[in-house]
């Protein structure tokens, strides 16, 4: 499991608050634990079920809505801005 992008997201103040879902071909408990230990908010084994993906994205969205400070941080970051 290559977690370089996850490490970059968690090390960068502008992206730290972004919820991260890891997709993996592994169903092994040790890989799921490792993914969470490295900073993933969600771990989704492939093949992913579409309904499960919608459930996870909805949960992340509700978490963001419940935390106005994080929402403001994301809106102020380059990733949260709408294209001009």
Buried (B, 14 or more C-beta within 10 A) or exposed (E): BEBEEBEEBBEEEBBBBBBBBBBBEBEEEEBBEBBEEBBBBBBBBEEEEEEEBEEBEEEBEEBBEEEEEBBEBBEEBEEBEEEE
